[in-house]
Amino acid sequence: MKTIWKGAINFGLVNIPVKLKTATSKKNIRFRNLHEKCNTPVKMKRYCLNCNEEVDYNEMVKGYEYEDNKYVILKDEDFDKIPDKSTKTIDIVDFVSLKEIDPVFYIKTYYLNPAEGGEKPYLLLKNSLLSTNKVAISRITIRNRESLSVIRVLKDCLCLETMFFAEEVRSMEALNIGHLDDKIEINEKEEELAVEIIDNLTTEFEPEKYENRYKDELMDIIRQKIDGEEVEIPDIEEPDEKVIDLMEKLKATVETTEEEKEDEKVGEMVR
């Protein structure tokens, strides 16, 4: 697992040397853009419409559009003027309860591995977070950009989640969902049935059982094409467009989930 950052966590007067390692890896299927006529890979070129010529990467500058088609140019020395106080440290600024942070704020997960000499303070911070049921809000600079982050315990490891700032999370007020309670009435029986469905489908979270079906099916199509076989497209049943009473749907779902729950119990007994 590659180390992408080395530094230390500032925990009060305690300094914890750590290494940052990426915790996740997206398993996408990559494609090349080809010319349909000859199947040759197509190169994307940087082109200036004003000068009518290709532009070399070294000739490009960063421009901020402050008005329509009006730009202010920023050069490397302008970015260097930004105070950079935490290039090699993860500065803890607050401790909060994990349940107070909505997942909408999370961006990416990293593992924190203790560097040589940092094992004891690393363990001290991990155990302290566990005993207090808290997480650490912190700041870290990765690739010259400061990010908000949270340090939490994941099984036996400390991990760091980079986070969006509050101004980056869009407001939900424009959706007007909060006014639904004033317009729609849910009767007690409907709510009871909905809760029963949730109870029937409740289980322990096992991430391994959720397969990437889209990726698997796409790879099947690719393999068929490699083997020269005709691609088989399964028949998908169209949804029933008949208007069905909500109560009937809830009752039918309860019956289905109860049957699935019983089947799972029988399967466990057989194993």
C-alpha positions in Angstrom: 0.0 0.0 0.0 1.7 3.2 -1.2 2.4 6.1 1.2 1.1 9.4 -0.2 2.0 11.7 2.7 4.3 11.7 5.7 4.1 13.9 8.7 2.7 14.0 12.2 -0.5 14.5 14.1 -0.4 17.4 16.6 -2.3 16.1 19.6 -1.9 18.9 22.2 1.8 18.8 23.1 2.1 15.2 21.8 3.5 14.7 18.3 2.6 11.5 16.5 4.6 10.6 13.4 2.3 8.9 10.8 2.1 7.8 7.2 -1.0 8.4 5.1 -2.2 5.6 2.8 -5.2 5.5 0.5 -7.9 3.3 1.9 -10.1 2.9 -1.2 -9.6 2.1 -4.9 -12.4 2.6 -7.3 -12.8 -0.4 -9.6 -13.9 1.3 -12.9 -13.5 -0.2 -16.3 -11.4 2.2 -18.4 -12.1 2.9 -22.0 -10.1 4.7 -24.8 -11.8 7.0 -27.3 -11.3 5.6 -30.8 -11.9 6.9 -34.2 -14.9 4.9 -35.4 -13.6 4.8 -39.0 -10.3 3.0 -38.2 -10.3 2.2 -34.4 -7.3 4.4 -33.8 -7.0 6.1 -30.3 -8.0 9.8 -30.5 -5.7 12.4 -28.9 -7.3 15.3 -27.1 -5.6 18.5 -28.1 -5.4 21.9 -26.4 -6.5 24.4 -29.0 -6.8 28.2 -29.0 -9.8 29.4 -31.0 -8.5 33.0 -31.1 -5.0 32.2 -32.3 -6.2 29.2 -34.4 -3.3 27.0 -33.2 -2.5 24.2 -30.8 -1.3 25.3 -27.3 1.6 23.6 -25.5 1.1 22.9 -21.8 3.9 25.3 -20.9 2.0 28.1 -22.6 -1.0 27.8 -20.4 -1.9 29.9 -17.3 -4.7 29.8 -14.8 -7.5 32.3 -15.2 -10.4 33.1 -12.9 -13.5 34.3 -14.8 -14.8 37.1 -12.6 -17.2 38.4 -15.2 -18.5 37.0 -18.5 -15.3 36.4 -20.7 -13.2 38.5 -18.3 -10.3 36.8 -16.5 -7.8 37.6 -13.8 -4.5 35.6 -14.3 -2.9 33.8 -11.4 0.7 32.6 -11.6 2.6 30.1 -9.4 4.0 33.0 -7.3 0.4 34.1 -6.4 -0.4 30.6 -5.0 2.9 30.7 -3.1 1.7 33.8 -1.2 -1.1 31.7 0.5 0.1 30.8 4.1 0.9 27.2 4.3 1.0 26.3 8.0 0.4 22.5 8.0 2.4 20.9 5.1 3.8 18.3 7.4 1.4 18.2 10.2 -2.2 17.2 10.8 -3.5 19.8 13.3 -6.3 18.7 15.5 -8.6 21.6 16.2 -11.7 20.1 17.9 -13.1 16.8 19.2 -16.8 16.0 18.5 -19.2 13.0 18.5 -19.1 11.0 15.3 -22.9 10.9 15.1 -22.9 14.7 14.8 -21.2 14.5 11.4 -23.5 13.8 8.4 -21.9 11.5 5.8 -22.6 14.2 3.1 -19.4 15.9 4.4 -17.1 13.0 3.7 -14.9 12.9 0.5 -12.2 10.2 0.8 -10.8 7.8 3.4 -7.1 7.3 4.2 -5.4 4.9 6.7 -3.1 6.4 9.2 -0.1 4.2 9.9 2.3 5.0 12.8 5.8 5.8 11.6 8.8 4.6 13.5 8.8 6.0 17.1 5.1 6.9 16.9 3.5 3.6 18.0 2.9 4.6 21.6 1.3 8.1 21.1 -0.7 6.6 18.1 -2.1 3.9 20.4 -2.8 6.5 23.1 -4.8 8.6 20.7 -6.7 5.6 19.3 -7.6 4.3 22.7 -8.6 7.8 23.9 -11.0 8.3 21.0 -12.6 4.9 21.7 -13.0 5.5 25.4 -14.5 9.0 24.9 -16.5 8.0 21.7 -15.2 11.1 20.0 -13.5 11.9 16.6 -10.9 14.6 15.9 -11.7 17.5 13.5 -8.4 18.4 11.9 -6.6 20.2 9.1 -4.2 18.6 6.6 -2.4 19.9 3.5 -2.2 17.3 0.7 -0.6 18.3 -2.6 -0.4 22.0 -1.6 -4.1 22.3 -0.7 -5.4 22.4 2.8 -8.4 20.2 3.6 -10.7 19.8 6.5 -10.6 16.3 7.9 -11.7 14.0 10.7 -9.6 11.4 12.4 -11.6 8.4 13.7 -11.1 4.8 14.7 -11.8 2.1 12.2 -11.5 -1.3 13.7 -7.8 -1.4 15.0 -6.6 1.5 12.9 -6.8 5.3 12.9 -8.2 6.7 9.6 -8.6 10.1 8.2 -11.5 11.3 6.2 -11.1 14.4 4.1 -14.3 16.5 4.3 -16.2 19.2 2.4 -16.3 22.6 4.0 -19.8 23.8 5.0 -20.0 26.3 2.1 -19.4 23.4 -0.3 -22.5 21.4 0.8 -25.6 22.6 -1.1 -28.7 23.6 0.8 -31.7 21.4 0.8 -34.2 24.3 1.3 -34.8 24.7 -2.4 -36.2 21.1 -2.5 -39.1 22.1 -0.2 -39.2 18.5 1.1 -39.7 19.8 4.7 -43.2 21.0 3.7 -44.4 17.5 2.8 -45.6 16.8 6.3 -48.0 19.7 6.0 -49.5 18.4 2.7 -49.6 14.6 3.1 -51.1 12.5 5.8 -49.6 9.1 6.7 -52.0 6.9 8.7 -50.8 4.8 11.6 -51.2 1.4 9.8 -49.2 2.5 6.8 -46.3 3.6 9.1 -46.5 0.3 11.0 -46.2 -1.7 7.8 -43.3 0.4 6.6 -41.5 -0.2 9.9 -42.2 -3.9 9.7 -40.6 -4.0 6.2 -37.5 -2.3 7.6 -37.4 -4.8 10.5 -37.7 -7.8 8.1 -34.8 -6.5 5.9 -32.6 -5.5 8.8 -29.3 -7.4 9.1 -25.6 -6.9 9.9 -23.7 -4.9 7.4 -21.5 -7.2 5.3 -19.9 -5.1 2.5 -18.6 -8.3 0.7 -22.1 -9.4 -0.2 -22.9 -6.3 -2.3 -21.4 -7.1 -5.7 -20.6 -4.5 -8.4 -23.3 -5.9 -10.8 -22.9 -3.2 -13.5 -19.1 -3.8 -13.7 -19.6 -7.6 -13.8 -22.2 -7.4 -16.5 -20.2 -5.0 -18.6 -17.1 -7.3 -18.3 -19.3 -10.2 -19.5 -20.3 -8.2 -22.6 -16.6 -7.3 -23.2 -15.6 -11.0 -22.9 -18.3 -12.1 -25.4 -17.0 -9.5 -27.9 -13.4 -10.7 -27.4 -14.6 -14.3 -28.0 -16.5 -13.2 -31.1 -19.8 -14.2 -29.6 -23.1 -12.3 -30.2 -23.9 -10.2 -27.2 -27.0 -11.4 -25.4 -29.3 -8.8 -23.9 -31.6 -10.0 -21.2 -35.3 -9.2 -21.3 -36.2 -6.7 -18.7 -39.7 -6.7 -17.4 -41.4 -3.4 -17.7 -42.9 -2.1 -14.4 -46.6 -2.4 -14.0 -48.1 0.9 -14.7 -51.4 0.2 -13.0 -52.2 2.4 -10.0 -52.0 0.2 -6.9 -53.1 1.3 -3.5 -50.2 2.2 -1.2 -51.5 -0.1 1.6 -51.7 -3.1 -0.8 -48.1 -2.5 -1.8 -47.0 -2.3 1.8 -48.8 -5.5 2.7 -47.4 -7.3 -0.3 -43.9 -6.1 0.6 -44.2 -7.3 4.2 -45.3 -10.8 3.0 -42.3 -11.0 0.6 -39.7 -9.8 3.1 -41.1 -12.2 5.7 -40.7 -15.1 3.3 -37.1 -14.0 2.4 -36.3 -13.8 6.1 -37.6 -17.3 6.7 -35.6 -18.6 3.7 -32.4 -17.1 5.2 -33.1 -18.8 8.6 -33.5 -22.1 6.9 -30.3 -21.6 4.9 -28.4 -20.8 8.0 -29.7 -24.0 9.7 -28.7 -26.1 6.7 -25.2 -24.6 6.8 
